[in-house]
Amino acid sequence: MAWWKKASDADLQQSMELAASAAELAHQDGNKAREDEFHQVLDGMIGEAQARGWTNTEGGWLRRSKD
């Protein structure tokens, strides 16, 4: 099981931001393999965010409201 499936909402959100930043840095450095690794991890986190009912917006991922 991927660690992010057990992560809190706050930890998942922060990890997604870090992975996106790391992928961008790898892209800027021309390290395609490292960029691809971060995107693969980020894809898993995005899947988890969607499973939790989060919404992707232009400003980033919005966590579901607690009703």
Backbone as JSON, one array per atom type, in Angstrom:
{
  "sequence": "MAWWKKASDADLQQSMELAASAAELAHQDGNKAREDEFHQVLDGMIGEAQARGWTNTEGGWLRRSKD",
  "N": [[0.84, -1.18, 0.0], [0.53, 2.19, -0.82], [2.06, 4.89, 0.87], [0.67, 7.31, 0.99], [-1.99, 6.7, 1.06], [-2.64, 6.35, 3.66], [-2.11, 8.78, 4.73], [-2.74, 11.92, 6.38], [-5.12, 14.45, 5.39], [-3.87, 16.97, 5.28], [-1.14, 16.25, 5.21], [-1.08, 14.85, 2.79], [-1.75, 16.88, 0.96], [0.42, 18.66, 1.3], [2.51, 16.98, 0.52], [1.88, 16.55, -2.16], [2.3, 19.11, -3.17], [5.06, 19.38, -2.71], [6.06, 17.26, -4.32], [5.28, 18.14, -6.86], [6.8, 20.49, -7.07], [9.38, 19.4, -6.92], [9.4, 17.86, -9.25], [9.28, 19.87, -11.14], [11.74, 21.18, -10.68], [13.49, 19.1, -11.39], [12.85, 18.94, -14.07], [13.75, 21.47, -14.94], [16.46, 21.1, -14.51], [17.0, 19.31, -16.44], [16.8, 16.61, -15.95], [15.34, 14.06, -16.91], [14.62, 11.42, -16.16], [14.39, 11.58, -13.35], [12.4, 13.51, -13.16], [10.27, 12.1, -14.33], [9.95, 10.1, -12.38], [9.02, 11.57, -10.17], [6.62, 12.48, -11.25], [5.25, 10.07, -11.55], [4.88, 9.28, -8.88], [3.37, 11.46, -8.05], [1.09, 11.1, -9.62], [-0.08, 8.9, -8.33], [-0.7, 10.09, -5.87], [-2.51, 12.01, -6.72], [-4.58, 10.38, -7.59], [-5.39, 9.36, -5.11], [-6.22, 11.74, -3.88], [-8.41, 12.37, -5.5], [-10.02, 10.18, -4.9], [-10.68, 10.84, -2.34], [-12.42, 12.84, -2.76], [-11.52, 15.33, -3.52], [-11.11, 18.4, -5.38], [-9.7, 19.48, -8.4], [-8.4, 22.56, -9.16], [-7.64, 25.66, -10.86], [-6.06, 27.0, -9.09], [-4.98, 25.04, -7.54], [-5.3, 21.98, -5.61], [-8.35, 21.41, -4.02], [-9.48, 20.53, -0.91], [-12.09, 18.36, 0.17], [-15.05, 19.6, 1.69], [-15.87, 19.28, 5.11], [-18.76, 17.94, 6.06]],
  "CA": [[0.0, 0.0, 0.0], [1.27, 3.44, -0.89], [1.98, 5.61, 2.15], [-0.26, 8.43, 0.95], [-3.34, 6.23, 1.33], [-2.85, 6.48, 5.1], [-1.72, 10.13, 5.13], [-3.8, 12.89, 6.66], [-5.38, 15.36, 4.27], [-2.83, 18.0, 5.27], [0.11, 15.65, 4.75], [-1.22, 14.54, 1.36], [-1.7, 18.13, 0.23], [1.79, 19.15, 1.35], [3.34, 16.07, -0.28], [1.59, 16.83, -3.56], [2.99, 20.36, -3.51], [6.49, 19.1, -2.76], [6.34, 16.44, -5.49], [5.15, 18.98, -8.05], [7.98, 21.36, -7.1], [10.56, 18.58, -7.23], [9.32, 17.51, -10.66], [9.63, 21.09, -11.89], [13.19, 21.36, -10.56], [14.13, 18.07, -12.21], [12.65, 19.36, -15.46], [14.66, 22.59, -15.19], [17.82, 20.56, -14.53], [17.12, 18.4, -17.58], [16.86, 15.24, -15.45], [14.06, 13.48, -17.35], [14.31, 10.23, -15.37], [13.94, 12.02, -12.03], [11.11, 14.16, -13.38], [9.28, 11.03, -14.53], [9.71, 9.44, -11.09], [8.15, 12.42, -9.36], [5.28, 12.48, -11.85], [4.62, 8.79, -11.24], [4.43, 9.37, -7.48], [2.31, 12.46, -8.01], [-0.11, 10.48, -10.18], [-0.69, 8.11, -7.25], [-1.27, 11.02, -4.89], [-3.69, 12.62, -7.34], [-5.63, 9.36, -7.52], [-5.87, 9.34, -3.73], [-6.96, 12.99, -3.66], [-9.7, 12.24, -6.17], [-10.8, 9.21, -4.13], [-11.15, 11.55, -1.14], [-13.4, 13.83, -3.18], [-10.91, 16.64, -3.73], [-11.34, 19.0, -6.68], [-8.55, 20.15, -8.99], [-8.75, 23.88, -9.67], [-6.46, 26.38, -11.39], [-5.24, 27.42, -7.95], [-4.48, 23.87, -6.82], [-6.29, 20.99, -5.18], [-9.2, 21.81, -2.91], [-9.97, 19.4, -0.12], [-13.54, 18.34, 0.34], [-15.5, 20.21, 2.94], [-16.39, 18.33, 6.09], [-20.17, 18.29, 6.29]],
  "C": [[0.89, 1.25, 0.0], [1.03, 4.24, 0.39], [0.91, 6.69, 2.15], [-1.7, 7.99, 1.18], [-3.68, 6.34, 2.82], [-2.54, 7.89, 5.61], [-2.94, 10.97, 5.48], [-4.0, 13.76, 5.42], [-4.28, 16.41, 4.16], [-1.5, 17.46, 4.76], [0.06, 15.32, 3.26], [-1.1, 15.82, 0.54], [-0.26, 18.67, 0.18], [2.7, 18.28, 0.48], [3.12, 16.27, -1.77], [2.31, 18.1, -4.01], [4.49, 20.15, -3.63], [6.87, 18.28, -4.0], [6.26, 17.24, -6.78], [6.36, 19.92, -8.18], [9.24, 20.6, -7.47], [10.57, 18.17, -8.69], [9.71, 18.7, -11.53], [11.14, 21.35, -11.84], [13.95, 20.34, -11.41], [14.01, 18.42, -13.68], [13.63, 20.48, -15.83], [16.11, 22.13, -15.28], [18.06, 19.62, -15.71], [17.21, 16.94, -17.18], [15.51, 14.57, -15.71], [13.66, 12.28, -16.5], [13.75, 10.62, -14.0], [12.58, 12.71, -12.13], [10.0, 13.12, -13.52], [8.94, 10.31, -13.23], [8.77, 10.27, -10.22], [6.74, 12.47, -9.93], [4.55, 11.17, -11.56], [4.08, 8.78, -9.81], [3.26, 10.34, -7.37], [1.01, 11.91, -8.58], [-0.83, 9.64, -9.13], [-1.35, 9.0, -6.21], [-2.53, 11.69, -5.44], [-4.86, 11.64, -7.31], [-6.23, 9.28, -6.12], [-6.69, 10.59, -3.42], [-8.34, 12.91, -4.3], [-10.6, 11.25, -5.43], [-11.37, 9.84, -2.86], [-12.15, 12.65, -1.48], [-12.85, 15.22, -3.39], [-11.19, 17.1, -5.16], [-10.08, 19.71, -7.15], [-9.02, 21.47, -9.59], [-7.48, 24.52, -10.23], [-5.52, 26.78, -10.27], [-4.66, 26.25, -7.15], [-5.63, 22.95, -6.42], [-7.04, 21.52, -3.97], [-9.7, 20.56, -2.19], [-11.48, 19.49, 0.04], [-13.89, 19.02, 1.66], [-16.05, 19.12, 3.83], [-17.81, 18.76, 6.43], [-20.61, 17.95, 7.69]]
}
